Amino acid sequence: MMDPDHELFVCVVDEGGLAAAGRRLHISPAMMSKRLARLEERLGAKLVHRTTRRLALTPAGERLHADLRGILAALDEAERRVSGASAVASGPLRITAPTSFGRMHLAPYLPRFIDAHPKVELSIDLSDDFSDLIESRADLAIRITADPGPGLTACQLAANRRILCAAPAYLERFDVPETIADLKNHRLLAAEGQMPWRLVGPKGPVAVEGRSHVRTNSSELVRELALAGGGIALRSLWDISAALDRGDVRQILPDYEGSTDVSLFAVQLPQQNPPAAITAFIDFLVTLYVPKPPWDRIGLP
């Protein structure tokens, strides 16, 4: 039988604190703290750092949590096989995704998943901050990145093609740049940390140095500024393809695009027998984005 203190520790991590875990397990905060301290003493290792506002795992705690989640998932799957319910996805499922992407290319399709898996208790957190799976207590993260993260299980869903673009009104006012060198005379738009632009052209990689004409931490604001004629932006096709179709923006310097190392991934903590809800959601994402995501445009080279 699983040590009850192990299950308590996993619950503390998943719920984000002793009080929330105590409410779920119907155990007083004092007893929760006592049992966690007992587990740490028995193992001879500090598992969590506790403050008044947050709980953070130590390296030993991260390793133990990852191992225990895999064991609990395997036990759950074993019971499901015996009861004949192994194919049924159920229980809580916490997903994190970038704000714009989640709004534009996840939310419109979620009813399909909900209808197909009514026993899954779905929770979606949209944020442009890098979401640590353990700290955020997320089961799955959708990431647009070159590196999904060390020690994680990642499923590549789609390439992230990025193009240079600007509104017709901006190009009429400031002319269309004909070479990469012309960009230094234009209003460039990028969120913090997104410049220099790493592009690939006919002769290989090119870096576009500079600073954003408007300083902002919001990629969504950059998009709206570009649509309003505020400057030139490097945008992902998933973000800008509808505007391209409408003619609200135009691609410029088509021989140059963002580097191809950035992709769309579904990322989870490694475990041998992930819960059926996680597997079902990844299968759902694969049907959405593989092999051809909905933002791929006919007619754009």
N, C-alpha and C positions, 0 to 999 in steps of 0.2 A: 504494500500500500504506500502511496505517496506520503511523505512527511507533511503533516498539516502546516508546519512552519514554512515549508517550501511553497505551498500553494498561497499562503498568506503573503509571502514576499513578492510573488508574481502579481498578486492582486494589488499590493501597494504600488508597484511600478506602473501597472496598467491604469490604475485610477489616479495616479499622480500625487498621492499623499496618504498619510495614515488615516486621517479623518474620513476621507471619501471611501477608502478601502474598508474601514471599520463599519461604515453605514451599509456597504454592500454585504459584508460578512456578518453583520449584527454583533459586532464586538466593540467594546468600549475603546476609546483612544488610548487610555492607560494600558489596557491589556495588549492592544496592538503594539505599542512601543516596547512593552516588556517582552513579548514574544519575538519581535525583530531583534532586540538586543540579545536575547537568548540564542538565536540562530547565529548572529555574528560572533558571539563568544564561542559557540561550539565549533564554528568553522575557523576561528582564529583570524578573521579578516573583516575589515570594515566594508560594508556593502553599499551604504548610502550616506550622503552628506545631507543633513537636515537643517533647514533654516525656517524662519517664520513664514516665508513666502513660497519656497519651492523645495523640491526634492531632486537631488542629482545623484546618479549612480557613480560609484567608484569603478575603476577598471575591473576589479574583482566582481563587483555587482553586475556590471555589464555582461561579463562572461557567464556568470551564474544564471542571470535572467534569460540569456539566449539559449542556454542548455535546457533550462527548466521549461521554457515555452515549447521547445521541440518535444520534450518528454510528455508534457501535458497534451500536446496535439496528437502524439502517437497513441496515448491512452484513450483519448476521445475517439480517434478513428477506430481503434480496436473495439470499443464498445459499440460504435455505430455499425461496424461490420457484423457483429453478433446480432444486433437488433434489426439489421436489414435497412438501416437509415443512412448508410455511408454516402449515398449519392445526393443526400439532401443538404443543401447549403443553408445554414441557419446561424443565429446568434449575432452579436455585435460585430460590426465591421467599420473601422475608422480609416478614412481616406484623406490624404492631403494632396493639394494640387495648386499650381500657380493661379493667381486670381483671374487674369484675363482668359487663360486657356480653359480653366474650369468653367467659367461663365459661357464661353463661346462654343467649346467643343466637348464638354462633358455633360453639363446640365441638360441640354436639349435631348440627350439620348438616355438619361437615367431612368425614365419611366419604363424603358424596355427591360432593364435589369430588375427593377422593382417588381414588375409584373411576372417576370420569369422566376424570381426568387423571393417570394413574399415572406419567408421566415427570416430573412436577413434584416437585421436592425442597422440600417445604413446611416453613417455620420460623415459629413463632408466638411473639411476645413480648407478654405481658400486663403492663401497667403503667398506673397512673393518672397518672404523670408525663407532661408534654408531651414527645412524642418528636420530636426533630428528625430528619428523614428522612436527611439527609446524615450527621450524627453517629452515628445509630443504624444506618446502613447498611441502612435498610429500603426495600423497593420500594414498599410501600403501607401507609398508616396509616388506621385507622378512627377518626374523631374525632367527638365529640359536642360541638359548639361553635357559637357564632354566627359565628365567623370562621375558616375552614379554614386561613388563613395566606396571606401575600402571595407572589406568584410561583409558586403551586402549581396543579396541575390537580385540581379537586374534582368529584366526582359526588355529588349529593345523593340519599340513599337513603330517608330517612323524616324526618318531623317528630318532635320530641322533646316530647311532651305531658307536662306535670308537674302533679301535683295535691297538695293538702294532705291529709294522712291521719294517722290515729292508731289505736292498738289499742283495741278495745272496753273492755278493762280500764282503760286510761288515761281514756277518756271517762266511764266510770262513776264513776271516782274524782274527776275534776276538772270534770265537766260538758262538754257540747258547746259550743264557742264559736259564738255566733250572728252576730257581726259581726267584721270585720277588727280593730276596736279591741279586741275581747276577747282577741286573741292576746297582748297585753302582759301578761296575767295568767296565761299558760300557760308550760309548759316547752317551749321550742322546741329542735329538734335540727338541727344543720348542721355539716358539716365546715368546716375553715378555708378562708376565702375565698368561702364560699357565701352569706354574709349581707352586706348586707340582701337579702331575697327580693324579686325584681322580679316582680310579679304583674300580671295584666290582669283587671279586673272590669267590671261593668256600666257604670261611668262612666269607664273608661279605666285607664291604668297606676296601680299602687299600689306603694309600697315599704314593706316590713315591716322596720323596724329592730329591733335587739336583738342578743343574743349567745346562742350555743348553751348549753343547760343543762349539757352535757358537752363539753369542748373535745377535739377529735380531728382528726387529719389524714386519717382514713379514712371515705370515704363508705359503705363496707360496714358499718362499725361503727354509723354513724347508722341505717342500715336495720335492723340487728339490734336496736338500742335501741328504735326505733319499734315493731317487732314485739313486743318484750318489755314494752311499756307504759310506756316511758320518756319519751314526749313526742310532740309534733307535728312532723312532717317534711314537707318538700316533695320529693316523689319522682317520678321518671320512670315512666311507665306500663310501659316495658319492664322496669323493676326491680321493680315492686310489683303488677303485674296479677294474677299467680298468687295472691298473698296476699289481694288483694281478692276474687278468686273464692272462696277458701276461707273468707272472713270473718275472717281474721286481723287485718286492718286495715279501717277504714272511711274513705271520703272525707268530708271536712268542708268547709264553706263552698264548695259546688260551683260557685257563681257566680264564683269566683276560681281562676285557674290561672297557672302560670308563663308568662312572656312567650314569645311564639311565634317569637322570633328564633333560638332554638337548634335545630339539626337534626343528623341523623346523616349523616356524609360519608365517602366513600372518597377519600383524598387521595394523590396521587403527584407526583413531580417532573415538570415539563413535558418532553415529548419527542414528536417527530413520529411515531415508529414504536415505541411501547412493545412490549416483549417479549410474545409470545403468552401467557405464563403470567400476566402482569399483567392483560391483557385478559380472559382466561378467568376470573380470580378476581373481577373487577369484574362480569362477566356473572352469575357465581354469586351475588354479593351482591344484584344487582338482582332476580334471581328470588326471593330470600329475603324482601326487604323492600319491594319496589315491586310494585304500588301499595299493598298492605295488609300491614304487618308482622305477625308472629305474635302480638305482645303486644296488638294491638288487641282490645278486649273488647266483646262484644255486651252491650248493656244499660247501659253507662256512657255518659252523655250526651256 
